[in-house]
Amino acid sequence: MTGLQVTLLGTGTSTGIPVVGCSCRVCTSADPRDQRLRCAAYVVAETEAGPVHLVIDTGPDFRQQALRFGIEAVDAVLITHHHFDHVVGLDDLRPFFFRNRKPIPVYAPPDTAAVLGEMFSYIFRDGTYPGIAKLDLHEVAESWMVTSREGAGAAVEVTPIPAFHGTLPLYGYRIGRFAYLTDVSTIPEASLPLLEDLDVLVLDALRHEPHPTHFTIEEAVAMAQRIGARATYFIHMTHSLLHAETDAALPEGIHLAHDGLRLQVDGQRATVERP
């Protein structure tokens, strides 16, 4: 792999920001960084054989995100967990079959894969209706290679990072020197070696007040400093966090992310570009 380009498609909590019916200072902010779609990311891994295009989570805003940020190809989908705000947009993958009819693999933790089989039984179990997305569901438990659907031989290694969302097990994902962990409240000690030597870490940080299933800003800062990535970006924020104010108070090397943030990670010794 020669490099990665990561686009954060959404950085907000499950309601999205602005919250329906809310007139707080964040929901009415004129700063576009305070408008947050539901969390998802788009990763393009550049290899000598060509690019590999990965989507992390497909929530209810996925169609809007794909249009806004110009997603034209998807080689695989990585699902972190089965909550509505991370999976309900799976059916919006259908247009990616108009040009390439090869099925798109969907990778998920074992428990999440079982739930997706129930939620989307018309895709994964029946599959007879001609208009459905052609998706192949895979349970993963260790590193694997994702290949391009274009058949050019391009491939990239993905490593699942076990973590917990309250008591719910989920996965973060590592690709090269980049890792993405959303909706986490605990990262087990056994997972920390998988996060060594990172250049870019994207990490859950809900709000300042304690929450049973998410890191607070303070907990996320402590975890980010322990992991020690060259740069860390927080996601999954609520409308209690004004972007400019919160970002200015964070330690050096730690930032509040925003929708559309593009991170360039070099495959040898990564560099980070912050637009």
PADOTOR-732480 format. One record per residue (C-alpha): residue number from 1; residue in one letter; chain; x, y, z. Coordinates in steps of 0.25 Angstrom, whole numbers, plus 5000, padded with zeros to 4 digits. Each point is the difference from the previous one (the first is absolute). Layout:
PADOTOR-732480
NUM;A;A;X;Y;Z
...
This chain:
PADOTOR-732480
1;M;A;5000;5000;5000
2;T;A;5006;5014;4996
3;G;A;4990;5009;5007
4;L;A;4986;5002;5006
5;Q;A;4990;5011;4998
6;V;A;4989;5001;5011
7;T;A;4988;5008;4999
8;L;A;4991;5001;5012
9;L;A;4986;5000;4994
10;G;A;4993;5003;5013
11;T;A;5005;5003;5014
12;G;A;4987;5002;5008
13;T;A;4992;4991;5010
14;S;A;4988;4992;4997
15;T;A;4990;5012;4999
16;G;A;5009;5008;4991
17;I;A;5003;5014;5002
18;P;A;4991;5009;4999
19;V;A;4991;4992;5009
20;V;A;4986;5001;4995
21;G;A;4992;5010;5008
22;C;A;5012;5006;5007
23;S;A;5004;5014;5001
24;C;A;5013;4999;5008
25;R;A;5013;5008;4996
26;V;A;5006;4988;4993
27;C;A;4987;4996;4992
28;T;A;4999;5015;4996
29;S;A;5014;5002;4997
30;A;A;5005;5007;4987
31;D;A;5013;4992;5001
32;P;A;4998;4988;4990
33;R;A;5009;4992;5009
34;D;A;4989;4999;5010
35;Q;A;4991;4993;4990
36;R;A;5002;4985;5002
37;L;A;4995;4989;4992
38;R;A;5000;4986;5006
39;C;A;5013;4993;5001
40;A;A;5007;4993;4988
41;A;A;5013;5001;4993
42;Y;A;5005;4997;4986
43;V;A;5014;4995;4998
44;V;A;5008;4999;4987
45;A;A;5012;4991;5001
46;E;A;5010;5002;4989
47;T;A;5008;4988;4996
48;E;A;5010;4997;4989
49;A;A;4989;4993;4993
50;G;A;4989;5011;5001
51;P;A;4991;5005;5011
52;V;A;4991;4993;5010
53;H;A;4988;5007;5004
54;L;A;4994;4997;5014
55;V;A;4988;5006;5007
56;I;A;4999;4999;5015
57;D;A;4985;4999;5005
58;T;A;4988;5004;4991
59;G;A;4991;5008;5009
60;P;A;4987;5007;4997
61;D;A;5008;5012;4993
62;F;A;5008;4991;4991
63;R;A;4993;5004;4987
64;Q;A;5002;5014;5003
65;Q;A;5014;4998;5004
66;A;A;5004;4993;4987
67;L;A;4994;5011;4992
68;R;A;5006;5011;5008
69;F;A;5014;4994;5000
70;G;A;5000;4994;4986
71;I;A;5001;4985;5004
72;E;A;5001;4993;4986
73;A;A;5005;4986;5004
74;V;A;4998;4990;5012
75;D;A;5009;4988;5001
76;A;A;4995;4996;5014
77;V;A;4992;5004;5012
78;L;A;5006;4999;5014
79;I;A;4989;5000;5011
80;T;A;5003;5004;5014
81;H;A;4987;4995;5007
82;H;A;4986;4999;4996
83;H;A;4993;5012;5006
84;F;A;4991;5008;4991
85;D;A;5008;5012;4998
86;H;A;5012;4991;4995
87;V;A;4993;4990;4990
88;V;A;4986;5005;4995
89;G;A;5006;5005;4988
90;L;A;5005;4987;4994
91;D;A;4989;5000;4990
92;D;A;5005;5013;4994
93;L;A;5012;4992;4995
94;R;A;4992;4996;4988
95;P;A;5005;5010;4990
96;F;A;5014;4995;5001
97;F;A;4995;4988;4993
98;F;A;4995;5007;4987
99;R;A;5014;5000;4994
100;N;A;5006;4988;5008
101;R;A;4991;4988;5003
102;K;A;5010;4993;5009
103;P;A;4995;4999;5014
104;I;A;5005;5009;5011
105;P;A;5005;4993;5012
106;V;A;4995;5005;5013
107;Y;A;5009;4996;5012
108;A;A;4995;5001;5015
109;P;A;5003;4994;5013
110;P;A;4993;4987;5002
111;D;A;4989;5005;5009
112;T;A;4997;5011;4991
113;A;A;5000;4991;4987
114;A;A;4989;4992;5007
115;V;A;4992;5012;5003
116;L;A;5002;5006;4985
117;G;A;4995;4986;4995
118;E;A;4987;5003;5007
119;M;A;4999;5015;4998
120;F;A;5002;4998;4985
121;S;A;4995;4986;4997
122;Y;A;4995;5005;4987
123;I;A;5014;5002;4996
124;F;A;5008;4989;5007
125;R;A;4990;4989;5001
126;D;A;4990;5001;4989
127;G;A;5007;5008;4989
128;T;A;4990;4997;4989
129;Y;A;4995;5014;4998
130;P;A;5008;5006;4988
131;G;A;5001;5014;5005
132;I;A;5007;4997;5013
133;A;A;5015;5003;5003
134;K;A;5009;4988;4997
135;L;A;5007;4999;5013
136;D;A;5008;4988;5006
137;L;A;5001;5000;5015
138;H;A;5012;4995;5007
139;E;A;5003;4998;5015
140;V;A;5015;5004;5003
141;A;A;5008;4997;5012
142;E;A;5014;5003;4996
143;S;A;5008;5008;4989
144;W;A;4996;4997;4985
145;M;A;5003;5006;4986
146;V;A;4989;5008;4993
147;T;A;5002;5000;4985
148;S;A;4995;5009;4989
149;R;A;4987;4997;4993
150;E;A;5006;5004;4987
151;G;A;5009;4988;5000
152;A;A;5013;5007;4998
153;G;A;5007;4993;5012
154;A;A;5000;5011;5009
155;A;A;4998;4996;5015
156;V;A;5002;5006;5014
157;E;A;5000;4994;5014
158;V;A;4990;5003;5010
159;T;A;5001;4997;5015
160;P;A;4988;5000;5009
161;I;A;5002;5007;5014
162;P;A;4991;4993;5010
163;A;A;4993;5011;5009
164;F;A;4988;5002;5008
165;H;A;4988;5009;4999
166;G;A;4995;4999;5014
167;T;A;4998;4985;5001
168;L;A;4999;4998;4985
169;P;A;5012;4995;4993
170;L;A;5004;5007;4987
171;Y;A;5012;5002;4991
172;G;A;5008;5012;4996
173;Y;A;5009;4998;4988
174;R;A;5015;5002;4997
175;I;A;5005;5002;4986
176;G;A;5014;5003;4999
177;R;A;5004;5011;5010
178;F;A;4986;5005;5001
179;A;A;4989;4995;5010
180;Y;A;4985;5003;5002
181;L;A;4993;4997;5013
182;T;A;4986;5006;5001
183;D;A;4989;4997;5011
184;V;A;5010;4995;5010
185;S;A;5000;5001;5015
186;T;A;5011;4989;5003
187;I;A;5012;4996;4992
188;P;A;5005;4987;5006
189;E;A;5015;4999;5004
190;A;A;5001;4989;4990
191;S;A;4996;5009;4989
192;L;A;5011;5011;5003
193;P;A;5011;4993;4993
194;L;A;4992;5000;4987
195;L;A;5000;5016;5001
196;E;A;5015;5002;5001
197;D;A;5008;5008;4991
198;L;A;4988;5008;4994
199;D;A;5001;5013;4992
200;V;A;4985;5003;5001
201;L;A;4990;4995;5010
202;V;A;4985;5003;4998
203;L;A;4993;4998;5014
204;D;A;4986;5002;5006
205;A;A;4999;5012;5010
206;L;A;4985;5002;5003
207;R;A;4999;5012;5009
208;H;A;5006;5005;5014
209;E;A;4989;4994;5008
210;P;A;5002;4985;5004
211;H;A;4993;4990;4991
212;P;A;4998;4985;5002
213;T;A;5004;4996;4986
214;H;A;5009;5010;4994
215;F;A;5013;5007;5004
216;T;A;4999;5014;5005
217;I;A;5009;5011;4995
218;E;A;5009;4998;5012
219;E;A;5001;4985;4999
220;A;A;5002;5001;4985
221;V;A;5012;5009;5003
222;A;A;5006;4990;5010
223;M;A;4999;4989;4990
224;A;A;5005;5008;4989
225;Q;A;5012;5003;5008
226;R;A;5002;4986;5004
227;I;A;4999;4995;4986
228;G;A;5010;5011;4995
229;A;A;4996;5002;4985
230;R;A;5006;5011;4993
231;A;A;4987;5007;4999
232;T;A;4986;4996;5006
233;Y;A;4987;5005;4995
234;F;A;4987;4999;5008
235;I;A;4987;4996;4995
236;H;A;4985;4996;5004
237;M;A;4998;5014;5007
238;T;A;4987;5005;5005
239;H;A;4994;5014;4999
240;S;A;5006;5003;5014
241;L;A;5014;5003;4993
242;L;A;5002;5012;4992
243;H;A;5011;4997;4990
244;A;A;5009;5012;5001
245;E;A;4999;5001;5015
246;T;A;5002;4985;5003
247;D;A;5012;4999;4989
248;A;A;5007;5012;5006
249;A;A;5000;4993;5014
250;L;A;5006;4987;4995
251;P;A;5015;4996;5003
252;E;A;5010;5001;4989
253;G;A;4998;4989;4989
254;I;A;4985;4997;5004
255;H;A;4989;5007;4992
256;L;A;4985;5000;4998
257;A;A;4997;4994;4987
258;H;A;4989;5006;4990
259;D;A;4992;4995;4989
260;G;A;5009;4999;4987
261;L;A;5013;5000;5007
262;R;A;5010;4994;4991
263;L;A;5012;4993;5006
264;Q;A;5012;4996;4991
265;V;A;5008;4989;5006
266;D;A;5013;4996;4993
267;G;A;5003;4985;5000
268;Q;A;5015;5001;5004
269;R;A;5000;5011;5010
270;A;A;4987;5007;5001
271;T;A;4997;5015;4998
272;V;A;4987;5006;5004
273;E;A;4993;5011;4992
274;R;A;4989;5008;5008
275;P;A;4992;5008;4990
